[in-house]
Amino acid sequence: MKLRNYLLLTLTASIGLPMMAKTSSPIIVSTDDTEIVMTVAENGNLVYNYYGKKFNNVNPYLTKQYREQPDNGAGFAPQAYPAYGGFVTITPALKLVHADGSHTTHLKYDSHKVTKTGDGVTRTDICLKDPLYNIALTLFYTSYDKENVITESAMLTNNEGGLLTIENLASTYLPLHADSYYLTHFHGVWATEMQLVEEQLHPGIKSVESKRGVQATQTANPAFLLSLNGPAREDSGDVYGGALAWSGNYKLTFEQDECGRMNVVGGVNDFASTYHLNTGESLTTPEMVWTFSNEGRGKVSRNLHDWIRNHALAHADMERPVVLNSWEGAYMNFDEKTITDMIDDAAKIGVEMFVLDDGWFGNGEYARNSDHAGLGDWQVNTQKLPRGIDYLAKHAVKKGLKFGIWIEPEMVNPKSQLAESHPEWIVKSGDRDKLQIRQQWILDLTNPAVQDFVVKTFDDVLALSPDISYVKWDANRFVTDFGSEYLPADRQSHFWIDYTKGLYDVYDRIRAAHPEVMIQLCSSGGARLDMGALKYHDEFWTSDNTNSLDRIRIQNSTNLFYPAIATASHVSTSPNHQTGMMAPLKYRFDVAMSGRLGLELQPKHLNEEEWGFAKEAIATYKKIRPIVQFGDLYRLKNPEDGTGWASHQYVAKDGKEAVFFAYSLKYHGRTTFFQTRLKGLDPNKQYRITELNKKDWPSFYGDGKVFPGDYLMNEGISLGIGNNFDSTVLHIQEI
């Protein structure tokens, strides 16, 4: 009887659907060159018709007919946000359990509004409702005109009058139809982040996800490319770029259904994350950042780099300083003189920022002399630094440097005053033993008291000296055996979402209180590199692996999405501390200069020749820095294509200057040579090319000569870099 009544209610609702609010024209979310087109069907469904290159007239979508499914007569028109229910059998964007126990939801168009939120920025809000259950699902599309980026998120509101259970609430859904699909995604572990994989997708489901909670992006980054009808090419073809702005568990699914359609769903991972809403409560998803290019993946990168610099990076209009970080030069075995000597040498060599890394805090039995103790006790180690942090910071400033410091405020060593004083603040699963990674536990950021502690830690560390202008924020382990003493027993599954929301609340408060401070995003390397965390930071630590040969590949993949201005790239010692590989200093500088240049070594270990080269290279970087940090990236030779060369180029926004980088990754033999065409220049202009960081003899035959732009972009240049660790940097200037 209950089933019959439900069917009658559903039939009555369906008969009434054409009477629902309906648009007389398509709903368009557009940028300068791209657009999303949606329409409302006769049954009230919001149909996702198109996302791609902008064209003149979208009205034909109002009359577009989709083939009907056999047997049931339902159309194949893709819903803009498919909820489980009705004929939806793909991975849904939304899965709910209603207060009456029903597992089905039908979303129908209710209304929409368009609001200009800034110069070239527009937000489109689309409200969907279920005709049977009193819930509201609002889709938010924010379009950025000149960057050709569109972000999407969703907010679910419970007005049912009972408990609503969310089993999945995605940020985005994208339906595509093509002959074939190629996915570029990334995998890795510590010191090998962002290892690129491109594969053809076939019928079925491909999932890219993380269940680590913290360090969610080290094994797989929540960013991807989806290329239609062939592998992604650099300068041609339809390519979609997506990146989820979320620093916790995530899941991206790519499902090719029986129609040949690719259904992309992305958002917070539903693993152990059932979320409950009481009446009147809402839950909002993180944003998915989208861009589209019909000019290959190169345009995807340039779109995202512009968007990050304009909308998702702190102090994005400021040149980033050349940094000397103390870690590989001193580790935790230092005293005051060790640090002041490093500062003195940094000043002599041209460095602009000195950063004191781990080991400066904790006292007595909790002294931070190794990673076994002290984490959580943020008091200056008086034995190592008797005159405190302020003395070091002022010493740096007197030498013409800025001063920065390392913290890891989300973590705690079992051997610490903090762990002993507040065991209830530690993430743990009931009465189970708390597992250690790197001799540390995680503090429970679902707890407002812990959030307050982390904010106070940041405040207190900055209070150590008014001359601290940079903070390196680290996070060196992931979540195991999750659980919270703060959350009620029936809300433990809220942990994964509430931890990340707590982290963002902390970031918001810190940024409001200290807007001027530079903050580096570090998590044992690149383990928290995503659009959600990046917006609070000035830069990110790309990988703990500073080996130049490995960094070429890591940075190439990273810079598909994230710009050079934020890519901390350091020259370290040889042999390299992570890999043992030996490489010439020139090669190490040539690689590091293609990002935010820094040093990760003890300057006094450089010999006289190396000292002179490093000083000159740093001065050279400062001259080309604006082009590298603010210019457009053009990739020329892919380190993944098997040729054994890598090359890319930055072109200034006005097109008058460019910087070219090329690297040999292996021995090529005596008869082969490097050749490539340049990009992004004006074919009608003349350019003088100067080789930088030269040693012994130039590798470019045209050093100091003038070439026509059309020659450089059609014939190109050849280089003598066929040996292991050969490299070239060229400065290209319009005359």
KEDOTOR-717721 format. One record per residue (C-alpha): residue in one letter; x negated, y, z. Coordinates in steps of 0.05 Angstrom, whole numbers, plus 32768, in hexadecimal, padded with zeros to 4 digits. Layout:
aXYZ...
! end
This chain:
m800080008000k7FC780308011l7FA680217FCEr7FE8802E7FA8n7FF180707FCDy7FA980847FBDl7FB380737F73l7FF3809C7F71l7FCF80D77F91t7F9580D17F5Fl7FC680CC7F25t7FEC81097F3Da7FAB812F7F45s7F94811A7F00i7FD5812F7EDFg7FCD81737EFEl7F85817D7EEAp7F9281A67EAAm7FB481D97ED7m7F7381E57EFDa7F4982247EF1k7F27821E7EAEt7EF6824A7E89s7F0882637E43s7EBE82677E30p7E80823F7E40i7E5B824B7E81i7E15825F7E6Bv7DD682637E96s7DA182847E6At7D5B82A07E68d7D3982C67E30d7D2C82867E08t7D54824E7E29e7D9B82407E41i7DC7820D7E64v7E0E82077E48m7E4781EA7E70t7E9281E67E61v7ED081D17E87a7EF581957E6Ae7F40818D7E69n7F3C815E7EA4g7F1781937ECDn7ED281737EC8l7E9881A37EC2v7E7381897E85y7E2781917E7Cn7E21819D7E31y7DDB81B67E25y7D9881CE7E40g7D6481E67E0Fk7D51821C7DDEk7D8082587DDDf7DAB82617DA0n7DDD82937D86n7E2282747D90v7E3482407DC4n7E8082437DB8p7E8082017D91y7E7581DF7DD3l7EBD81F27DE5t7ED781C27DB1k7EA0818E7DB3q7EBC81477DB5y7E9781117DDCr7EA380C87DCAe7ED380A37DF7q7EBE80677E1Fp7EDD80267E07d7F1580077E31n7F2080417E61g7F25807D7E32a7EF980A87E5Eg7ECA80D67E39f7E7E80D17E38a7E78811B7E46p7E4381237E7Cq7E5A81467EBCa7E2E817F7ED4y7E29815F7F19p7E4181167F19a7E5E80FE7F5By7E6980B47F69g7EB280A57F58g7EDD809A7F1Bf7EB580807EE0v7E7280997EF9t7E42805E7EF9i7DFF80807EF1t7DD580957F2Cp7E0380CC7F48a7DED81117F5El7E1F810C7F98k7E3480D17FC3l7E6280DE7FFFv7E8A80B88032h7EC780E08044a7EE780E38089d7F1B80AF8075g7EE4807E805Es7EEC80898014h7EAB80867FECt7EC380AA7FAEt7EC180F37F9Bh7EDC81167F5Dl7EC0815C7F50k7EE9818C7F26y7EDA81D37F10d7EF782087F3Es7ED5824A7F2Fh7E93826C7F1Fk7E7282AF7F25v7E3482D07F08t7E0983017F30k7DCB83297F1Dt7D9B831F7F57g7D5F83447F3Cd7D3C835E7EFFg7D4383267ECDv7D5F82F67F01t7DA782DD7F00r7DCC82AC7F2Dt7E0782837F15d7E3182627F4Ci7E61822B7F36c7E93820F7F68l7EAD81C87F60k7EE281A97F8Cd7F0281657F96p7F4E81687F8Al7F5981347FC1y7F2581467FF6n7F18818B8012i7ECE81928000a7EAA81C57FD5l7E6B81BA7FADt7E4A81F97F94l7E1481F77F5Ff7DE282307F5Ey7DBD823E7F1Et7D8A82777F21s7D6D828C7EDEy7D2C82B27ED5d7D2F82D47E91k7CE782E27E7De7CCA82A37E9En7CFE82767E7Dv7D0882517EBFi7D4B823B7EDCt7D5182207F23e7D8B81F57F3Bs7DA481E37F80a7DE581CD7FA0m7E0C81DC7FE0l7E3F81AC7FFDt7E7381C6802En7EA1819A8058n7EE781B48063e7F078170806Bg7F19817380B4g7EED813780C5l7EA6811E80C0l7E89811D807At7E4F80EE806Di7E1D80FF8037e7DF880C4801An7DD980EB7FE0l7DDA81357FCFa7DAD81457F94s7D9181887F7Ft7D9A817E7F35y7DB581547EFDl7D9E81587EB4p7DBB812E7E7Cl7D94812A7E3Bh7D9D81037DFAa7D6480F27DCBd7D4680B77DA6s7D1080AD7DDAy7CF780CA7E1Cy7CB080D07E38l7CA580E07E82t7C6581007E9Ch7C5E80F77EE7f7C2680F17F1Ah7C0B80C07F4Eg7BD180C17F7Ev7BB580B97FC4w7B8580E17FEDa7B4D80FE7FC0t7B6F80E77F80e7BAE81127F7Em7BD581237F3Fq7BBF80E87F14l7BE780F07ED4v7C1280B97EB5e7C3D80C07E77e7C6C80887E65q7CA7807B7E38l7CE880717E5Dh7D1580387E4Bp7D5C80247E5Fg7D61801E7EAAi7D49804A7EE3k7D0480677EEFs7CFB80857F34v7CC580B47F4Ee7CCB80BF7F99s7CAB80C87FDCk7CBF80AD8021r7C8480CA8047g7CA781078064v7C67812F806Cq7C31812B8036a7C6A811B8008t7C46812F7FC8q7C03810B7FCFt7C1980C97FB1a7C4980E77F7Fn7C5881307F71p7CA181467F69a7C9181677F26f7C9881477EE1l7C9C81517E96l7CD181317E6Bs7CC281317E21l7CF5811F7DEBn7CE780F37DAEg7C9E80E87DBCp7C6680F37DEEa7C5D813A7E07r7C3381647DD8e7C0F81A27DECd7C2C81D47DB9s7C6981B37D9Ag7CA6818A7DABd7CDF818E7DDEv7CC581887E25y7CEA81937E67g7CC381A37EA6g7CE181977EEAa7CC681A27F31l7CEC81987F72a7CE181CE7FA6w7CE1819F7FE2s7CA9818A8011g7CC9814B802Dn7CE4810A8012y7CFC81117FCBk7D1680E67F93l7D1880F17F48t7D3D80BE7F1Ef7D3C80B77ED3e7D7480897EBAq7D8080787E72d7DC7805F7E6Ee7DED80357E3Bc7DFA80737E11g7DB080807E09r7DB780BE7E34m7D8080D07E66n7D9E80E37EA9v7D6E81087ED7v7D81810F7F20g7D5281317F52g7D5481477F9Av7D4881317FE1n7D3D80E67FE8d7D7A80C28001f7D4D80908026a7D63808C806Fs7D8080D28067t7DCB80CA8070y7DE2810F8085h7E22812280AAl7E4A816280A5n7E7F817680D6t7EB981A180BFg7EA181E580A7e7E5981D080A0s7E3081D48060l7DF081B58045t7DC781D6800Ft7D9481B17FE4p7D4F81C97FD0e7D4781E77F8Bm7D3281C27F4Ev7D0781EF7F22w7D1481E47ED7t7CF581FE7E98f7CFC81E97E4Fs7CCD81F27E14n7CD481E07DCBe7C8A81F27DC4g7C6E81B87DEBr7C5581B17E32g7C2681ED7E2Dk7C61821C7E2Ev7C7F81F67E69s7C3F82047E90r7C3D824E7E7En7C8782567E90l7C7C82377ED4h7C3C825C7EE2d7C5E829E7ED4w7C9A828C7EFFi7C6D82777F39r7C4482B67F35n7C8282E27F31h7CB182BE7F61a7C9382847F88l7C4E82977FA2a7C3882C57FDAh7C1083037FC5a7C1182EC7F7Dd7BFB83307F63m7BBA832E7F8Be7B7883117F71r7B6382D67F9Cp7B1F82DD7FBFv7AE382B07FB6v7AE382847FF5l7AAE825E801Cn7AD082298047s7AA7820C807Fw7AC081C4807De7A8E819F8051g7A5681CE8066a7A5E81C580B1y7A97819480C0m7AA58197810Cn7A5B81978120f7A4E81E18125d7A4082188156e7A4682648151k7A03826C812Dt7A16823780F9i7A53826080E7t7A3382A580E9d79FA828B80BDm7A2C8271808Bi7A5082B4808Bd7A0E82D8807Fd79FD82AB8045a7A4382B18029a7A3C82FC8028k79F982F98005i7A1382CB7FCFg7A5182F57FBFv7A8882CE7FE4e7AC482F97FFAm7AE782CD802Ef7ACA829E8063v7AF98268807Fl7AE9824480C0d7B0581FE80B9d7B1581C880EDg7AEF81C1812Fw7AF58206814Ff7B2781F68186g7B3281CA81C3n7B0981C68203g7AEE81948234e7B06814D8228y7B33816981F1a7AFC818D81CBr7B0481878180n7AC181668170s7AE181318146d7B288122812Dh7B3580F9816Ca7B478132819Bg7B5F817A81A2l7B94817F816Cg7BCD81A8818Ad7BA181CE81BCw7B94820E8197q7B63822F81C6v7B1E824381AEn7AE7821181BEt7ABC823B81EDq7A80820C81EAk7A7A8213819El7A92825B8199p7A83827F81DBr7A9482C381BEg7AD382AA819Di7AF482B08159d7AF682FC815By7AAA82FF815Cl7AA682D4811Ea7ADD82FA80FAk7ABD833D8109h7A79832280F3a7A98830E80B1v7AB9835280A7k7A77837680B6k7A58834D807Fg7A8F8361804Fl7AB683208052k7AFD83108067f7B0782D9809Bg7B35829D809Ci7B43826380CAw7B5E821B80C8i7B9A820080EDe7BC581C180EDp7C0081D68118e7C30819D8107m7C0281678123v7BE781528166n7BB18123817Fp7BC680F281B6k7B89810C81DAs7BA1815381E6q7BC3817E821Al7BFE818681EBa7C0C813C81E3e7C088132822Ds7C35816D823Dh7C6A81618208p7C71811881F5e7CB9812681E2w7CA1815381A9i7C8081198183v7CA180F58149k7CB080AE815Fs7CE280768155g7D0280678198d7CD5803F81C5r7CA68027818Ed7C5D80368194k7C4A8075816Fl7C1D80658134q7BE08090812Ai7BC380A780E8r7B8180CD80ECq7B8880C78138q7BC580F58138w7C1080F7813Ei7C4481268120l7C6B815A8146d7CB68158813Dl7CCA81968115t7D1481848119n7D0E819E8160p7D1581EB8166a7CE481EA81A2v7CAF81CC8175q7CBE81FE813Fd7CB482358173f7C7282158188v7C5782148140v7C6B825C8135k7C4982708177t7C0B82488163f7C0582708123d7C1082B18149d7BDE829F817Fv7BA8828B814Cl7BB082CC8127a7BAC82F0816Al7B6582D48174s7B4E830C8146p7B6E83458120d7B3D833580E8i7B5A82F180D7s7B7882FB8092y7B7E82B38079v7B9882728096k7B8C822C807Bw7BCA82038090d7BBC81B8808Ea7BE7817A8099n7BBF8139809Ar7BF0810080A2f7C3480E7808Cv7C7080CF80B4t7C74808780CEd7CAC806A80F9f7CD680AA80F5g7D0180C0812Es7D1080FB815Be7D1F810381A5y7D4181458193l7D7481288161p7DAF8101817Ca7DB080B68171d7DE680BC813Br7DBE80F28116q7D7A80D18111s7D8380CC80C6h7D82811880C4f7D39811680D6w7D1B81178090i7D4481548079d7D42817980BBy7CF6817380C2t7CEB8196807Fk7D2081CA808Fg7CFC81D680D1l7CBA81DF80ADy7CD98212807Ed7CF8823780B9v7CB2823B80D7y7C9682548096d7CCD82898090r7CBF82A380D6i7C7482A480CCr7C7982C88089a7CA882FB80A7a7C78830980E0h7C37830680B8p7C4683198070e7BFF83328063v7BDA82F18076m7BC182C38040i7BD5827A804Dq7BB8823E802Al7BE582018020c7BBC81C58033s7BD1817E8045s7B9581508044g7B8D816D7FFEg7BC981757FD1a7BFB814D7FFAr7C2D81858003l7C2981A67FBEd7C6F81B77FA9m7C9881F47F96g7CBB81F67FDAa7C7C81FE8004l7C5582257FD0k7C8082637FD5y7C68826E801Dh7C1F8269800Ad7BEA828D7FE1e7BC7824F7FC7f7BBF82047FD1w7B8681D57FDFt7B8881AA7FA1s7B64816D7FBCd7B31815A7FF1n7B0A813C7FB6t7ADC81757FA1n7AB6814B7F6Fs7AB681757F2Fl7AC2813B7EFFd7AFF81247F26r7B18816B7F2Fi7B1C81757EE4r7B5381417EDFi7B7581547F21q7B77819D7F0Fn7B8D81907EC8s7BCA816A7EE1t7BD7819B7F1An7BD581D77EEAl7C0B81B87EBFf7C3981D67EF3y7C1282007F25p7BE7823D7F10a7B9D82487F15i7BA482837F45a7BBC82537F7Bt7B8E82197F6Aa7B5682187F9Es7B1A81FB7F79h7AD981F77F9Fv7A9081EB7F8Ds7A7681B57FBDt7A3281957FC8s7A11815F7F9Fp7A1481257FACn7A5E81307FB6h7A77811F7FFDq7AB480F97FE4t7A9980D37FA8g7A4D80D57FAEm7A4A80EF7F66m7A12811F7F53a7A2181587F23p79FB81967F0El7A0D81D77F32k7A2081F77EF0y7A5381C07EE2r7A7081C77F28f7A7782127F20d7A94820D7ED9v7ACB81DF7EF4a7ADA82087F32m7ADD824A7F0Ds7B1B82327EE7g7B43823A7F28r7B3D82647F67l7AF2825E7F70g7AD6824A7FB4l7A9B82277FD4e7A9D81E98000l7A5481E28015q7A1D81FA8042p79FC8234801Ck79B8822A803Dh79B481E6801Bl79B082087FD7n7969820F7FBCe795082517FA0e796482427F58e79AA822A7F6Dw79B382667F9Ag79A482957F60f79D382707F31a7A0B826E7F64k7A0582B97F72e7A0882C97F28a7A4282997F1Bi7A6B82B77F54a7A5F82FD7F37t7A7482E37EF3y7AB382C57F0Ek7AC883077F2Ck7AC583267EE7i7AF082F17EC6r7B1D82E47F03p7B58830E7EEBi7B5C82E57EABv7B5882A27ECFq7B8982B47F07f7BBC82DC7EDFg7BB382C57E97d7BD982927E6Dl7BBE824B7E6Dy7BB382277E2Br7B9A81DF7E2El7B6D81CC7DF4k7B5081877E02n7B7381587E33p7B4581327E63e7B7780F97E60d7B7480ED7E15g7B3580C37E15t7B0780F17DEEg7ADB80FE7E2Aw7AE381497E26a7B11817A7E49s7B1D81C37E37h7B4D81FB7E46q7B5382467E3Fy7B7182807E65v7B8982BC7E3Da7B9782FF7E5Dk7BDF83177E58d7BCB83507E29g7BA6831E7DFDk7B6583467DFEe7B3B83157E25a7B3782CA7E30v7B0C82997E57f7AFD82557E39f7AE782177E61a7ACD81D67E44y7AB181987E66s7A9081587E50l7AAA811D7E79k7A7A80E97E5Ey7A3F80DE7E2Fh7A5580E67DE7g7A1780D27DC0r79E780FD7D98t7A1181057D59t7A5581197D74f7A6881607D88f7AA081867DA9q7ACF81AF7D7Et7B1281D07D8Dr7B3F82087D76l7B4E82417DA5k7B9482597DB5g7BB982977DCAl7B8D82CA7DA5d7BA282FE7D72p7B9182E47D2Cn7B87832C7D14k7B5583407D49q7B0A83367D50y7AEC83157D8Fr7AA683157DACi7A9582D47DD0t7A6482D27E09e7A4D82927E2Bl7A4E82957E77n7A27826E7EACk79F2825D7E78k79B782317E8Cd7979822B7E61w799C82337E1Ep79E382427E06s7A1282097DF3f7A3982367DC3y7A1682497D82g7A3D828A7D7Ed7A2982A67DC1g7A2F82F27DBCk7A4D82F17D76v7A8F830C7D5Cf7AC582DF7D3Cp7B0982ED7D1Dg7B4482D57D46d7B6182AC7D0Dy7B1E82897D04l7B1C82767D4Em7B63825B7D4Dn7B5F82367D0Be7B17821F7D05g7B0582247D4Ei7AC2821D7D70s7A8F81E57D79l7A6381DA7DB6g7A2581B37DC8i7A41818F7E06g7A3B81457DF7n7A17812E7E36n7A31811C7E7Bf7A40815B7EA3d7A38818B7E69s7A6781C77E6Ct7A74820A7E4Dv7A97824A7E63l7AA582807E2Fh7ABE82C77E39i7AE582DE7DFCq7AF083297DF4e7B1683507DBFi7AEC83877D9F
! end
